[in-house]
Amino acid sequence: MTQITFPGNLVIVGFGSIGQGVLPLLLRHIALDHSNITIITADERGRNVANEYGIQFRNEPLTPDNFEAILEPLLSDGDFLLNVSVDVSSIALIQFCRQRGALYLDTCIEPWAGGYTDTTLSASLRSNYAFRETALALRDGVDAPTAIITHGANPGLVSHFVKQALLNIAADTGVKADRPKSRREWAELMQLLSVKAIHIAERDTQVSSLPKQKNEFVNTWSIDGFVGEGCQPAELGWGSHEKALPPDGARHAFGSDAAIYLQRPGAATQVRTWTPSEGPFHGYLITHSESISIADYFTVKDEDALRFRPTVHYAYHPCNAAVLSLHELAGKNWQMQDSQRLMVDEVISGVDELGVLLMGHAKGAYWYGSQLDIDEARRLCPHNNATSLQVTSTILAAIIYALENPRLGVVEPDEIDFERILDVAAPYLGEVGGTYSDWTPLAGRGQLFAEDIDTADPWQFKNFRVV
């Protein structure tokens, strides 16, 4: 099952649910010496998993003052840093790895502790849009070690789902188009297909044997990560077909202008979406980097004039225990509960249905993605639930890709070979496929009360009304 040999050092920063879940996959598919792996994390969670595999485990929280001294003896030319932490600056680690000649991968662009909720900064400056612009600014045209940013399940895997979905729609609608070979050609294919909106549509139905308790936050993946991004402003890629900003929407005064933000937390904003098993539901408009990078990647311009861009956003319904936890969190004015619990071994049933819903094309709506249930996840890999395995298998794929392509500099998921990533990750994703639907965000609207909606264009964001 080994796919590649790696003789260097591997440093894993952070060892929560994702770090613990990815370790057995790395050991299964990458030939490396266990003595060359070091885990550096901020608490004792996961020490038993590290001990199970004989991996060095160091409880040493990284800070702006100490991270260089801790990491310098461990990383040099050709080594690899996998960042699956919270409260450790991705920008600082990318710059450090470049100086040391080491490769790098993370699943989101993380700031130092407090960066997501620092109200001395404007909402624009504590957005994922701003963090992404800072990371992309590290590109300077110099030959540099590969640093793949924001590559988990989402952001990450979903960008590859978008490309496969476009090829499927083109084939199924009889659109004659050459297989895209460049960013421009991918964007023009999306424009040719008339895709106006893309939801990263996810429904997690996993259930625990233990009910949520008062003053407890329960989730199927990183609680600190989920709450941090949920407290950021809601963000979405902003399509060229949109006619007006939402009442509390705003543009950024810098960067690509591919996205907007709302003056409210993503965890307080719900939108309408659809997945094959669940059907229609309300999801949270949580900010994610893919909402911005996909919109930016699939932009078509004539010189500086915008010709085409889709509207893109995350629409996430977490497991029901997490929904109750969010209600309680919001009621406490976004102050974290005293107790937190990750649902891994205690999950008794459920599926994580994660995919991309492309809308506006000739066949209406098309969802393409992964449907992975807890029983299959456990058969496939230890220390994972259905949610984490969708993330960890894609991390594995991106690490292999980076080792195969070690001099790319800073790259996003949208810019790398989607087929190679899907080839490695697919065996761990359960049922992967697509479903067409005639659902639109207008379906069933206005039955109880009249609504101000534009039936001529169901894909405008105003019709994904906050509820």
N, C-alpha and C positions, 0 to 999 in steps of 0.2 A: 504493500500500500504506500510505500515511500515514493514521493514524487521528486524530491530534490535533496541533495546533500548540502549542509551548511556547516563549515568548520569553525565559524567565528563564535563570538560571544553574543548571547541574546539576553537583553535586560527587559523585564516586564515591569512596568510602572503601574501600580494599582492591581489589586487581586480580589475584587468583588466577584459578583456572579459571572461577569464576562471573562475576567482573567482566569477564574477557576474552570470555566467551561471550555476555554480555548486551549488550555495546557494539554489535555489528552489528545486533542486533534493535532497539535504541533508535534508531539512526540510520535504520533502515528504516521504522519505524512512527511516529516522533515527529518532526515538523518542528522542528528546533532548529539554532541556529548552532553549528558545531563549535568556534568560538572561545569559546563560553560553557560548554564542558565542561572540567572539571579532574579529573584522577585523582590522588588522594593515597594513597600506599601505603607499606609498610614495607620494601620491597626492590625489586630490579630486575626481578623477574618481570613479564612482560607489556609491557615498554617497547617491544618490537618491534611488538606489536599496536597500541599507542597511536600509534606513529609511522606505521603503515600507514594509519590513519584521520585523521592530523593532529590528534591530541588532546594537550593539555598533560598531561605526566606528571611528577609530583613525588614523589621518593623521600624522604618526610618522615614517619617513624613518629609517630603520634599518641600522646601520653601525657597523664596527668592534668594535667601542668604546662603543656603547650604547645598543646593542641587548640583552645582558644578563640582564641588569637592567630593560629593558622594558618587557622582556618575563618572568622573574623569578616570579613575583607575579601572573602570569596567568597560569602557567603550573606546575603540580606536578604529582605524581604517578598515572598512568592510564589515564591522559589527552591526548589530541591529537593535534598535530600541522600539519596543511595542508599548504605546501609551494607551492604557485603558483605565486611567485614573480620573478622579474629579479633583478640582481645586489645585491643579498643577498646570501652569501655562504651556499650552501647545506651542506658542510662538517661541518661548524661551527654549523649549526642548528641540524644536526644529533647528534653531540657530546653533545650539550647542552641538547637535549631531553633524551639522554641516562643517563646523570647525574641526570636529574629530574625524570626519570622513565616514560616519556611520549612517546606515539607512534608518528610516523612520516610518511609522504608521500610527495613526490615531483613528478614533471613531467619531470624534467631534472636536471642534476647535474650542478648547477649554481655557478660561482665564485663571489667574490666581484666585484664591479663595475670596469670595465676596464680589467678584467681577460681574456676575449676572444680575445682582440686585443693588449695585452701587448707585444710589439715587442722587449722588453728587454729579453723576453723568446724565446726559439726556437719554431718553429711550432709544434714540438712534444709535448712540455710541455704546450701549450695552446690548445691542442686537446681534444676531448671528450674521447679518449683513455686514456689520462693522468688523466682526472678528474674521470673517472670510476675506474682506478687502485687505486686512492687515496681513493675513497669511499669504495671499496672492502677491502682495507687494514684495515678498521675499524672493520672487523670481527676478533675476537680474541678468539673464542671458548667459550666465557663467555655467560651464559644465559642473554639475553638482550631484552628490549622492541622492538617490531617489527618496523622496518624502511624500508618501501618499496620505493625503489628509481626508478626514471624514469618511472613512470606509468601514462601516459595519453593515448592518442590514438596511437601516435607513437613518442617516444617509449611507449610501454605498450600493448595496445590492439593487435597490429600486432604480437607480440610474441605468443599470444593465437591463433590468426588466423593461424599461421604457423603450430601449432600442429594439429588443426582441419583439415587443408589442407592435412597434411601427412596421417591422417587416411582416408580421402576421397580418396586420390590417391591410397593408398594401396587397399581399397575396390574395386575401379573402375578398377584396373589393375590386380586383382586376386592374389595379393601378400599375401601369407599366413604368417601372423606375429602376435604374441601375442601383446596385447595392452601394450605399454611401461609403466613401473612402476618406471623407474629411468632415470637420465640424460643420462647415457651410453646407455640405451635401446632406448631412443628417437634418439640419434645420430646414432646408428646403423640402425634404421629404415630408417632414411634419406639416409644413405649410401646405404642400400639395394635397395631403390627406385631409386638410381642414380640421386638424385637432386644435381645439380652442382652450380646453381646460384639462388639467391632469390632477387628480387627487392621489396622494399616497394614502390609500384607503386600508385601514387595519382594524380588525376586530379580534380581540383576545377573549376567549371564553373559558380560560382555565379556572378551575375551582379548587379551593383548598379544603382539606378535611377540618381545618380550624377556622371558625368565623372570625372576621375582623372584630377587634375589641375597641372599646372607647379609648381615645387618645393614642391610637396606634395607626401607623401608615403601613399598608400592605401592598406589595406589587410583585410582578414576576421578573423584574429586572431592576437595575440600580435605582434605589429610591432617591438618593442624593442627586443623581443625574436627572431623573424625571422631574423632581420638584424644582431643580435649578432652571431647567429649560421651560418648565411650565410657568415660572414667575417672570421670564423674559417677555417682552412685548410679542403679541401674535404677529407673525410675518408671513408673507406670501409673495411668490413671483407674480408680477403684474402684467397681464396680457395686453397686446396691442388692440384688442377688440373692446376693452373696457372703456365705458363712456364717462364715468365719474368716480372719484375716490369715495370710499365709505365715509360716513360723517366724522368718524374719529381716525380716519386714515391719513397717513403722511408719507411723503417721499423723503429720501435721504439727500443731503446736500453734497454728496461725494460718491465716487465710485461708478459702477456700471449703470445704475438706475434701473436694474432689472427687477427690483422688488420694492414693496412698500411695507409699512408696519402700522399696527393699530395701537392706540393709546389705551391698552388694556392687556392684562396677562393672557397668554395663550390658554392657560388652564381655566380661564373664566370665559372663554369664547367657544361656542359650539357651531358646527356647520353640518349640513346634510351631505351624506355620501351613501355608498352602496358597495357591498361585496357579495359574491355568489351565494355563500351559505347563509349569511345574515339577512340579505336583502337590504332595504333602506334603513338607515339609523343616523343618529346624531353622534358626530365625533368631535373631539377637541382640536382646535386649530393651534396645535403646539408648534412653535418655531423649530425648524430643522434646516440644516444647510442645503439639503437637496431641493427644498422649495425655491431656493435662490439659484443654485448652480444649474439645475435643469432648465429653469426659465432663461438664464443667461446663455447656456450652451446652445439652446434651440432658438436663439434670436437671429433674425435675418434683417440686415441693414443695407441700404444703398448709400454708401459713404456714411454720413452721420444720420440719415433719415431712417427711422424705425419702420420696417415693413411688416414684420411678423414677430410675435412672441406669445407663447401660451401663458395662461394663468395657472400657477402651480401652488398647491399647498398640501400639508399633512392634515389628515382627518382621522383621528385616533380614538377608538373606544377601547380603553384598557380593560383588564379583567374587572369584574363587578366589585371585588373588594377594593381595588384601586380607585374606582369611581366613588365609592363611599368615603375613602380616605381623602380624595380631593374635595368633596363636599365639606368634610370636617376641617381640612386645611384652610379652605377659603373662608369658612366661618370664623376661624381664629386669625383672620387678617394675614394669611400666608405665613404664619409662624409654625414651624415643623412640630409635629407631635413628639412626645417624649420617647415613644417606642416605635421601632421600625422592624418589619419582618419581610424577608424575601421568601416567596413561595417557590421552592424547588422540589425537595423530597416530599413535601406534604401535598403536592398537587395530585388530585385523584382523577380528574378528567379534564377534557377541554382541548381546544385547537387555537393556534395563532394563525389567522388568515391575513397575510400581508401581501399587498400587491399595488399595482398602479392602475388607476381607472382613467382611461383616455376617452374624452368625450368631444362630440361635435363633428365626427367624421361620418361617412356615408352609412355606416351601420349603427350609428347612435353612440353607444357606450361600450367599451371593451375593457374588462378587468383581466390583468395578467399578473400572476404571482404564485406564492407558496401557501399551501394549506398543510400545516404540520401539526399532528396531534401529540399529546404528551406521551402516549404509549410508544409511538414510533420514535420520538426523540430519545426516550430512555433506551430503546433497543440500539439506536445508532451510536450514542456516545454518553459516557457517564458524566455526572456533574453538570447536566444541562436540563432545562425544561424546554418547551416548544419555542418560547420567545428567545431564549439565549442561544439556542442552536442555530437559529436563522442568522444571528449576529456572528457567532464564533466561527461558523463554517465560512462565512464571507471574509472574516479577518484572515483565516487560514489561506484562502484563495489569493487575497491581496498580498500577503507576505510572500507566497510562492512567486507571484508575479513580480514583486519588487526584487527578489533575489535573481530572477531571470532577466530583469531589466534594471540594473543597479545605478544607472546614470541619467535618470529622467528629471532630476530636480524636483521641485514642488509640483505635484499633479493632483487633480481631483478625479473622482470615480468616472465622471462623464468622459474623461480624456483617455482612458486606458481601454484595453481590449476586452469588450464585454463578453465575448464568447469564451475566452480563457477563464475569466472569473466564474461564469456560469458552469463551465465544464468541471471545475474543481468543487464548487459549492453544491451543485445540484443533488449529489447523492445524499445530502443531509437536509434537504429542504422539503421532504415529503412529496405530496402531489404538486407538481408545477405545471401550470397550464393557463389557458385563457377562456373567458366566458363573455359572450355578447349579451347586451341587455337594451331594452328600450326605456330604461329608467332615466329621468332627468331630475334636476333639483326642483322642478315645478310639480312633480307628481304628487297628487293629493293635496295641493296647496289651496288655501282659501275656502276650505269646506266649513270650518268652524267660524272663522272671521275673515272679512275681506282683507286682502293684502295688496300692497303696491308692487306689482311684479310686471315684468316685460315679457309677455308670452312669445314675442317675436324672436327673442334671443335668450334661451334658457341657460346659457353658459356664462352670463355676466355674474360677477361676484355678488352684486346686489341681490341675486336670487339664491345665493347660498347664505341666506339671512341668518344673522346671529340669533340664537334662541335662548 
